[in-house]
Amino acid sequence: MPRPELAGDLSRVKSIEADETWPTLIEVVCYWGPKDAPRKGRRRSVEVDADQFFGRGRHGAPMSGDQLVGIVNNLRKQGPKS
């Protein structure tokens, strides 16, 4: 006779996240401007799909820190938009 599946200890814990609302898009922005008012300068940005960032949907794992640093480094190398 098969043994019934027992619920784990975590099944009795209240969830920290009450809802399942997630952003749909993440934007990484780099600014080139004076230190006292950096947003007054020029900028370059790239959009990252939220499913890729959080590791949801067809993506198996969240974006790693190395991937995010790579995106910022590419923006830095490209420089601000003219």
Backbone as CSV, one residue per row, in Angstrom:
resi,resn,N_x,N_y,N_z,CA_x,CA_y,CA_z,C_x,C_y,C_z
1,MET,0.841,-1.179,0.000,0.000,0.000,0.000,0.890,1.248,0.000
2,PRO,0.648,2.170,-0.942,1.496,3.380,-0.997,1.286,4.268,0.218
3,ARG,2.369,4.888,0.619,2.337,5.795,1.767,1.854,7.169,1.328
4,PRO,0.930,7.806,2.052,0.461,9.141,1.645,1.580,10.169,1.774
5,GLU,1.581,11.146,0.858,2.573,12.213,0.890,2.282,13.130,2.073
6,LEU,3.269,13.360,2.894,3.117,14.250,4.042,3.530,15.658,3.644
7,ALA,2.815,16.639,4.169,3.165,18.033,3.900,4.412,18.389,4.710
8,GLY,5.300,19.166,4.122,6.511,19.583,4.812,6.228,20.675,5.834
9,ASP,7.228,20.977,6.643,7.082,22.006,7.670,6.784,23.375,7.079
10,LEU,7.325,23.668,5.895,7.123,24.986,5.294,5.689,25.204,4.836
11,SER,4.906,24.151,4.701,3.522,24.318,4.253,2.671,25.018,5.309
12,ARG,3.148,25.036,6.542,2.380,25.689,7.618,2.827,27.126,7.877
13,VAL,3.871,27.565,7.210,4.414,28.905,7.434,3.708,29.903,6.534
14,LYS,3.401,31.084,7.101,2.815,32.145,6.288,3.848,32.636,5.290
15,SER,3.387,32.926,4.090,4.280,33.407,3.044,4.702,34.840,3.341
16,ILE,5.967,35.122,3.105,6.473,36.482,3.297,5.904,37.396,2.218
17,GLU,5.815,36.885,0.998,5.255,37.659,-0.104,3.769,37.342,-0.207
18,ALA,2.960,38.328,0.087,1.519,38.106,0.133,0.893,37.940,-1.250
19,ASP,1.478,38.543,-2.255,0.875,38.458,-3.580,1.904,37.979,-4.604
20,GLU,1.453,37.776,-5.781,2.311,37.294,-6.866,2.447,38.354,-7.958
21,THR,2.495,39.614,-7.586,2.677,40.662,-8.583,4.164,40.821,-8.862
22,TRP,4.501,40.825,-10.126,5.885,40.947,-10.552,5.962,42.034,-11.618
23,PRO,7.064,42.775,-11.674,7.222,43.731,-12.771,7.331,42.982,-14.091
24,THR,7.021,43.647,-15.167,7.111,43.013,-16.481,8.406,43.362,-17.201
25,LEU,9.083,44.405,-16.736,10.284,44.863,-17.418,11.241,45.485,-16.410
26,ILE,12.516,45.210,-16.565,13.565,45.807,-15.741,14.420,46.662,-16.668
27,GLU,14.701,47.888,-16.263,15.531,48.771,-17.077,16.818,49.079,-16.318
28,VAL,17.946,48.836,-16.957,19.253,49.168,-16.396,19.701,50.454,-17.068
29,VAL,19.981,51.485,-16.257,20.306,52.810,-16.795,21.657,53.258,-16.255
30,CYS,22.495,53.793,-17.139,23.769,54.409,-16.753,23.719,55.879,-17.140
31,TYR,24.182,56.747,-16.231,24.197,58.194,-16.466,25.627,58.693,-16.527
32,TRP,25.882,59.628,-17.424,27.149,60.336,-17.502,26.828,61.803,-17.275
33,GLY,27.218,62.314,-16.123,26.913,63.703,-15.805,27.757,64.173,-14.638
34,PRO,27.565,65.409,-14.239,28.332,65.922,-13.097,27.947,65.183,-11.815
35,LYS,28.910,65.039,-10.907,28.665,64.288,-9.671,27.591,64.923,-8.795
36,ASP,27.448,66.236,-8.855,26.448,66.888,-8.004,25.034,66.750,-8.569
37,ALA,24.889,66.456,-9.850,23.569,66.262,-10.465,23.696,65.238,-11.605
38,PRO,23.928,63.957,-11.277,24.231,62.973,-12.321,23.103,62.745,-13.326
39,ARG,21.874,62.947,-12.937,20.767,62.719,-13.871,20.586,63.857,-14.868
40,LYS,21.358,64.912,-14.702,21.306,66.028,-15.653,22.144,65.735,-16.893
41,GLY,22.982,64.702,-16.822,23.852,64.372,-17.937,23.180,63.467,-18.955
42,ARG,24.006,62.870,-19.795,23.489,61.967,-20.818,23.374,60.568,-20.234
43,ARG,22.588,59.717,-20.906,22.350,58.381,-20.385,22.251,57.358,-21.497
44,ARG,22.378,56.118,-21.114,22.151,54.976,-22.004,21.473,53.911,-21.148
45,SER,20.525,53.197,-21.743,19.805,52.185,-20.981,19.568,50.944,-21.824
46,VAL,19.252,49.869,-21.137,18.898,48.614,-21.784,17.755,47.992,-20.969
47,GLU,16.817,47.381,-21.682,15.690,46.735,-21.023,15.945,45.238,-20.933
48,VAL,15.632,44.670,-19.768,15.785,43.242,-19.529,14.400,42.678,-19.215
49,ASP,14.051,41.594,-19.875,12.779,40.941,-19.627,12.722,40.504,-18.160
50,ALA,11.631,40.799,-17.477,11.510,40.471,-16.062,11.571,38.968,-15.816
51,ASP,11.031,38.168,-16.728,11.111,36.718,-16.550,12.556,36.246,-16.540
52,GLN,13.385,36.843,-17.384,14.803,36.500,-17.395,15.464,36.976,-16.104
53,PHE,15.142,38.180,-15.647,15.755,38.748,-14.447,15.423,37.921,-13.209
54,PHE,14.138,37.546,-13.049,13.696,36.819,-11.864,13.746,35.299,-12.013
55,GLY,14.030,34.801,-13.216,14.103,33.366,-13.421,12.737,32.704,-13.454
56,ARG,11.773,33.368,-14.045,10.416,32.824,-14.137,10.128,32.415,-15.578
57,GLY,8.997,31.774,-15.795,8.603,31.396,-17.141,9.566,30.385,-17.744
58,ARG,10.039,30.661,-18.936,10.917,29.713,-19.630,12.360,29.752,-19.135
59,HIS,12.683,30.673,-18.243,14.038,30.778,-17.698,14.117,29.956,-16.418
60,GLY,15.123,29.132,-16.308,15.224,28.219,-15.180,15.792,28.822,-13.915
61,ALA,16.526,29.928,-14.029,17.158,30.517,-12.855,17.203,32.027,-13.024
62,PRO,17.226,32.748,-11.906,17.339,34.213,-12.004,18.661,34.626,-12.637
63,MET,18.668,35.837,-13.152,19.891,36.388,-13.745,20.957,36.485,-12.661
64,SER,22.145,36.055,-12.986,23.227,36.103,-12.004,23.802,37.517,-11.921
65,GLY,24.519,37.763,-10.846,25.171,39.061,-10.684,26.190,39.321,-11.782
66,ASP,26.868,38.261,-12.222,27.844,38.410,-13.303,27.181,38.881,-14.593
67,GLN,25.996,38.354,-14.881,25.278,38.777,-16.087,24.880,40.243,-15.987
68,LEU,24.400,40.654,-14.825,23.994,42.045,-14.627,25.188,42.989,-14.711
69,VAL,26.305,42.602,-14.124,27.520,43.408,-14.210,27.976,43.493,-15.664
70,GLY,27.829,42.407,-16.421,28.179,42.414,-17.843,27.344,43.404,-18.626
71,ILE,26.057,43.499,-18.312,25.178,44.465,-18.981,25.646,45.886,-18.687
72,VAL,25.945,46.164,-17.416,26.413,47.501,-17.035,27.750,47.804,-17.705
73,ASN,28.633,46.820,-17.767,29.942,47.029,-18.405,29.778,47.320,-19.894
74,ASN,28.857,46.627,-20.573,28.601,46.906,-21.987,28.074,48.324,-22.180
75,LEU,27.178,48.764,-21.290,26.667,50.136,-21.362,27.801,51.136,-21.171
76,ARG,28.685,50.835,-20.228,29.824,51.719,-19.953,30.724,51.842,-21.174
77,LYS,31.005,50.712,-21.818,31.869,50.712,-23.001,31.236,51.460,-24.175
78,GLN,29.913,51.345,-24.305,29.223,52.033,-25.400,29.196,53.533,-25.177
79,GLY,29.226,53.958,-23.926,29.187,55.379,-23.606,27.788,55.946,-23.750
80,PRO,27.625,57.219,-23.414,26.304,57.834,-23.494,25.855,58.033,-24.934
81,LYS,24.545,58.096,-25.124,24.015,58.385,-26.455,24.365,59.815,-26.811
82,SER,24.685,60.029,-28.036,25.069,61.378,-28.482,23.873,62.274,-28.623
